[in-house]
Amino acid sequence: MAKGPQKELRFDLFAFRFHFRAGGGIYFPPGKAGNIVRGAFGSIFRKIACVPDCPGASVCELRNRCAYARIFEPAATGMGPSGLADCPRPFVFRAAHLDSRSVAPGETFHFDVYIFDSAEPALPYFVLAFAQLAREGLGPGRGRAGLISVEQLDRERLPAKKVFEGETFLLRESLTQLELDLRREDRPISSVVVRFVTPTELKSGQQLAPRPEFPVLFARIRDRISTLRALYGAGPLAIDFRAMGERAAAVRMVRCDLRHADAVRRSARTGRIHPLGGFVGEAEYAGELAEFVPYLRAASWTGVGRQTVWGKGEVEVICDLRRPG
């Protein structure tokens, strides 16, 4: 792929890894690690960021200057795709590797947070909120933990530099954005496998799609990336949505090895049950894929589909880069 992506065909983000040491035993039930990481994150974030007498983010006169309102309760603007009732939050959690894991006292564990607000990633708020959440306890037994450090990740998801350790921020220089090039690959790609790591739900019209047919999958990825850019980054994608959609319709699904994963969460605030299920597994696609692969790779950061912010819709992409013939 050509170097130096132009601003209008680029997606920017910040990627961080939060490291903890367990003070007591912590258990992450199957399929619920992301929800446990979520925990009371929102309410703690609000206590840290908001004024004590805040009437609520939706009516607060200070919401335009409030990190909590911008990040956790973004206001609807009408800039998103048709049918998008709420603005997407500008972050996702990545904790699926903790599913079904028991962490013993003194053992370390981590999870990742990707932030898509290119103007203000608000890292200190995330650090303070997660440090408090860990002290209050994680998992069914409310095992306590301590935040050890936070690292910034590179595009290979490897630690690039430490930005927080102990109780000290190490921000002697600006945080580094990851710049994902969305321009088409410079060589043919005829096959790609998309692995749905966590439960995924895709809307097709007003219904949930039973399978991730490529036109639906690509449309949801394209719309999510463009909406995140419009709200938090360089602006909507400068592409021909209709023409790309028509070309995506020519890509065939040649293998579908999926199963449905069921999971639910109970809201501690309302007591309501919320489904967290969706399909997991692999789908293989064939066709002219060079222009679509950069978007699929970007989706490995943003996620795709419903409830991505809590860890659903995590995907991995495996390409066949062999030239045809």
C-alpha positions as CSV (number, residue, x, y, z in Angstrom):
1,M,0.0,0.0,0.0
2,A,1.2,3.5,-0.8
3,K,2.7,5.5,2.1
4,G,1.5,8.8,3.5
5,P,-2.3,8.4,3.5
6,Q,-4.2,11.5,2.6
7,K,-6.4,13.0,5.3
8,E,-9.6,12.3,3.5
9,L,-8.9,8.5,3.2
10,R,-7.5,7.9,6.7
11,F,-8.9,6.8,10.0
12,D,-7.2,7.9,13.2
13,L,-7.3,6.5,16.7
14,F,-5.5,6.1,20.0
15,A,-4.9,2.6,21.4
16,F,-4.0,1.9,25.1
17,R,-3.4,-1.2,27.2
18,F,-4.3,-1.0,30.9
19,H,-2.4,-3.4,33.2
20,F,-3.7,-4.4,36.7
21,R,-2.6,-6.6,39.6
22,A,-5.3,-8.5,41.4
23,G,-5.6,-7.9,45.1
24,G,-8.2,-10.7,45.5
25,G,-9.4,-13.5,43.3
26,I,-11.2,-12.2,40.1
27,Y,-13.4,-14.3,37.8
28,F,-14.5,-13.3,34.3
29,P,-17.5,-15.5,33.3
30,P,-17.7,-16.7,29.7
31,G,-18.7,-14.0,27.3
32,K,-18.9,-11.3,30.0
33,A,-15.4,-9.9,30.4
34,G,-16.2,-6.8,28.3
35,N,-19.3,-6.1,30.4
36,I,-17.4,-6.6,33.6
37,V,-14.8,-4.1,32.4
38,R,-17.7,-1.8,31.7
39,G,-19.1,-2.3,35.2
40,A,-19.6,1.0,36.9
41,F,-17.3,2.8,34.4
42,G,-19.9,5.3,33.3
43,S,-21.0,6.3,36.8
44,I,-17.5,6.6,38.0
45,F,-16.5,8.6,34.9
46,R,-19.4,11.0,35.6
47,K,-18.4,11.5,39.2
48,I,-14.9,12.4,38.1
49,A,-15.7,14.6,35.2
50,C,-19.0,16.3,36.1
51,V,-19.9,19.1,38.5
52,P,-21.6,17.8,41.7
53,D,-25.0,19.4,40.9
54,C,-25.1,18.3,37.2
55,P,-28.7,17.7,36.2
56,G,-27.7,15.1,33.6
57,A,-25.7,15.2,30.4
58,S,-28.7,15.6,28.1
59,V,-29.8,18.9,29.7
60,C,-26.5,20.2,31.2
61,E,-25.6,23.7,30.0
62,L,-21.9,22.7,30.2
63,R,-22.2,19.6,28.1
64,N,-20.2,21.1,25.2
65,R,-17.2,21.4,27.6
66,C,-17.8,18.1,29.5
67,A,-15.6,15.1,28.8
68,Y,-18.2,12.8,30.2
69,A,-21.0,14.1,28.0
70,R,-18.8,14.0,24.9
71,I,-17.4,10.5,25.5
72,F,-20.1,8.6,27.4
73,E,-23.4,10.4,26.4
74,P,-22.7,12.0,23.0
75,A,-25.7,14.1,21.8
76,A,-27.5,13.0,18.7
77,T,-26.6,15.3,15.8
78,G,-28.3,13.7,12.7
79,M,-24.9,13.2,11.1
80,G,-25.0,9.4,11.3
81,P,-26.6,6.8,8.9
82,S,-30.3,6.6,8.6
83,G,-31.8,4.6,11.5
84,L,-28.9,5.4,13.9
85,A,-30.8,6.6,17.0
86,D,-27.8,7.5,19.1
87,C,-24.4,8.8,18.4
88,P,-21.7,6.1,18.8
89,R,-19.4,6.5,21.7
90,P,-15.8,7.3,20.6
91,F,-14.2,4.2,22.3
92,V,-14.4,0.4,22.5
93,F,-13.1,-2.0,25.1
94,R,-11.2,-5.1,24.2
95,A,-11.3,-7.8,27.0
96,A,-12.5,-11.0,25.2
97,H,-9.2,-12.7,26.1
98,L,-10.3,-12.6,29.8
99,D,-13.5,-14.6,29.2
100,S,-13.7,-17.7,31.4
101,R,-10.4,-16.7,33.1
102,S,-9.8,-16.8,36.9
103,V,-7.1,-14.3,38.1
104,A,-5.4,-15.3,41.4
105,P,-4.4,-12.7,44.0
106,G,-1.1,-11.1,43.0
107,E,-1.5,-12.1,39.3
108,T,-1.6,-9.5,36.6
109,F,-4.1,-9.0,33.8
110,H,-4.8,-6.4,31.2
111,F,-7.4,-5.1,28.7
112,D,-7.3,-2.6,25.8
113,V,-9.2,0.6,25.1
114,Y,-9.3,2.2,21.7
115,I,-10.3,5.8,21.5
116,F,-11.5,7.5,18.3
117,D,-11.7,11.1,19.4
118,S,-8.7,12.5,17.5
119,A,-9.0,16.0,19.1
120,E,-9.2,14.9,22.8
121,P,-8.7,11.3,23.8
122,A,-9.3,12.2,27.5
123,L,-6.9,9.6,28.7
124,P,-6.6,10.9,32.3
125,Y,-10.4,10.4,32.8
126,F,-10.1,6.8,31.6
127,V,-7.1,6.2,33.9
128,L,-8.9,7.7,36.9
129,A,-12.1,5.8,36.2
130,F,-10.5,2.4,35.7
131,A,-8.3,2.8,38.8
132,Q,-11.4,3.5,40.9
133,L,-13.4,0.7,39.3
134,A,-10.6,-1.8,40.0
135,R,-10.4,-0.6,43.6
136,E,-14.2,-1.1,44.0
137,G,-14.0,-4.7,42.6
138,L,-14.4,-6.6,39.4
139,G,-16.4,-9.8,38.5
140,P,-19.1,-11.6,40.4
141,G,-17.1,-11.7,43.6
142,R,-16.1,-8.1,43.3
143,G,-12.4,-9.0,43.5
144,R,-10.3,-5.9,43.9
145,A,-7.3,-4.9,41.8
146,G,-4.8,-2.1,41.4
147,L,-4.0,-0.2,38.2
148,I,-0.2,-0.7,37.6
149,S,0.4,1.0,34.3
150,V,-1.0,2.1,30.9
151,E,0.8,1.7,27.6
152,Q,0.2,3.1,24.2
153,L,0.0,0.5,21.4
154,D,1.4,0.5,17.9
155,R,-0.5,-0.7,14.8
156,E,0.6,-4.3,15.6
157,R,-1.1,-3.9,19.0
158,L,2.3,-4.1,20.7
159,P,3.4,-1.7,23.5
160,A,5.0,1.4,22.0
161,K,5.5,3.6,25.1
162,K,4.4,3.7,28.7
163,V,2.1,6.7,29.5
164,F,1.1,6.0,33.1
165,E,2.8,4.0,35.9
166,G,2.0,3.7,39.6
167,E,0.3,7.0,40.2
168,T,2.2,9.1,37.7
169,F,1.4,10.2,34.1
170,L,4.5,10.1,31.9
171,L,3.2,12.4,29.2
172,R,6.4,14.3,28.4
173,E,5.4,14.3,24.8
174,S,2.2,14.2,22.8
175,L,0.2,11.0,22.5
176,T,0.8,9.3,19.1
177,Q,-2.2,8.7,16.9
178,L,-2.4,5.5,14.8
179,E,-3.2,6.5,11.2
180,L,-5.0,3.8,9.2
181,D,-4.8,4.1,5.5
182,L,-8.2,3.4,3.8
183,R,-7.0,3.6,0.2
184,R,-7.3,0.4,-1.8
185,E,-4.5,-2.1,-1.7
186,D,-2.0,-1.8,-4.5
187,R,-2.2,-5.4,-5.5
188,P,-5.1,-7.8,-6.2
189,I,-6.8,-9.5,-3.3
190,S,-9.2,-12.3,-4.3
191,S,-10.0,-13.9,-0.9
192,V,-10.4,-12.8,2.7
193,V,-11.5,-14.5,5.9
194,V,-13.2,-12.5,8.5
195,R,-13.2,-14.0,12.0
196,F,-15.9,-12.8,14.3
197,V,-14.1,-13.0,17.6
198,T,-17.0,-11.8,19.9
199,P,-20.7,-12.0,19.4
200,T,-21.8,-9.8,16.4
201,E,-25.1,-8.5,15.3
202,L,-25.6,-6.7,12.0
203,K,-28.6,-4.7,11.0
204,S,-30.0,-5.1,7.5
205,G,-32.8,-2.6,7.0
206,Q,-34.9,-2.9,10.2
207,Q,-33.9,-6.5,10.8
208,L,-30.9,-8.4,12.2
209,A,-29.0,-10.2,9.4
210,P,-28.9,-14.0,9.9
211,R,-25.5,-14.1,8.1
212,P,-22.8,-11.6,7.5
213,E,-23.3,-11.3,3.7
214,F,-20.5,-9.1,2.4
215,P,-22.7,-6.1,1.2
216,V,-24.2,-5.9,4.7
217,L,-20.9,-6.3,6.5
218,F,-19.1,-3.7,4.4
219,A,-22.0,-1.2,4.7
220,R,-22.0,-1.4,8.5
221,I,-18.2,-1.0,8.6
222,R,-18.2,1.9,6.1
223,D,-21.0,3.7,7.9
224,R,-19.4,3.2,11.3
225,I,-16.1,4.5,10.2
226,S,-17.6,7.5,8.4
227,T,-19.8,8.4,11.4
228,L,-16.9,8.2,13.9
229,R,-14.8,10.4,11.6
230,A,-17.7,12.9,11.2
231,L,-18.3,13.2,14.9
232,Y,-14.8,12.9,16.4
233,G,-12.2,13.1,13.6
234,A,-11.4,14.5,10.1
235,G,-15.0,14.5,8.8
236,P,-17.2,12.1,6.8
237,L,-15.5,9.8,4.3
238,A,-15.0,11.5,0.9
239,I,-16.1,8.4,-1.1
240,D,-18.9,7.4,-3.4
241,F,-21.0,5.3,-0.9
242,R,-23.5,4.1,-3.6
243,A,-20.8,3.0,-6.1
244,M,-18.8,1.2,-3.4
245,G,-21.9,-0.5,-2.2
246,E,-22.7,-1.8,-5.7
247,R,-19.2,-3.2,-6.0
248,A,-19.4,-4.8,-2.6
249,A,-22.6,-6.6,-3.8
250,A,-20.4,-8.5,-6.3
251,V,-18.3,-10.1,-3.5
252,R,-19.5,-13.6,-2.7
253,M,-19.5,-15.5,0.6
254,V,-17.9,-18.9,-0.2
255,R,-17.8,-20.3,3.3
256,C,-19.8,-19.6,6.5
257,D,-18.7,-21.4,9.7
258,L,-20.7,-19.5,12.4
259,R,-22.6,-20.3,15.6
260,H,-24.8,-18.3,17.8
261,A,-23.4,-17.3,21.2
262,D,-25.9,-16.4,23.9
263,A,-25.1,-14.0,26.7
264,V,-27.0,-11.4,28.8
265,R,-26.2,-8.7,31.3
266,R,-28.3,-7.3,34.1
267,S,-28.2,-3.5,34.6
268,A,-27.2,-2.8,38.2
269,R,-29.0,0.6,37.9
270,T,-32.3,-0.5,36.4
271,G,-32.3,-4.3,37.0
272,R,-33.2,-4.8,33.3
273,I,-31.8,-7.7,31.3
274,H,-29.9,-6.9,28.1
275,P,-28.9,-9.5,25.5
276,L,-25.3,-9.6,24.5
277,G,-25.4,-12.5,22.0
278,G,-24.7,-12.7,18.4
279,F,-22.8,-14.9,15.9
280,V,-19.1,-15.9,16.3
281,G,-16.9,-17.9,13.9
282,E,-15.6,-17.3,10.4
283,A,-16.8,-16.3,7.0
284,E,-14.8,-16.4,3.8
285,Y,-15.4,-14.0,0.9
286,A,-14.2,-14.1,-2.7
287,G,-14.1,-11.4,-5.4
288,E,-12.4,-8.1,-6.1
289,L,-11.5,-7.2,-2.5
290,A,-8.5,-4.8,-2.8
291,E,-10.6,-1.7,-2.1
292,F,-12.5,-3.2,0.8
293,V,-9.7,-4.8,2.8
294,P,-8.4,-1.5,4.4
295,Y,-12.0,-1.0,5.8
296,L,-12.1,-4.5,7.1
297,R,-8.7,-4.0,8.8
298,A,-10.0,-0.7,10.3
299,A,-13.0,-2.6,11.7
300,S,-10.6,-4.8,13.7
301,W,-10.1,-1.6,15.7
302,T,-13.6,0.0,15.6
303,G,-15.7,-3.2,15.8
304,V,-18.8,-3.6,13.7
305,G,-22.5,-3.9,14.5
306,R,-24.5,-3.4,17.7
307,Q,-23.0,-2.7,21.2
308,T,-19.5,-2.5,19.9
309,V,-18.4,-0.2,22.7
310,W,-18.7,-3.0,25.3
311,G,-16.7,-5.4,23.1
312,K,-19.2,-7.0,20.7
313,G,-18.4,-7.1,17.0
314,E,-14.7,-7.6,17.4
315,V,-13.3,-9.0,14.1
316,E,-10.0,-10.2,12.8
317,V,-9.0,-10.2,9.1
318,I,-7.0,-12.8,7.2
319,C,-6.1,-12.0,3.6
320,D,-5.0,-14.0,0.7
321,L,-2.4,-11.7,-1.0
322,R,-1.5,-14.1,-3.8
323,R,-1.9,-12.8,-7.3
324,P,-4.5,-14.5,-9.4
325,G,-3.4,-17.2,-11.8
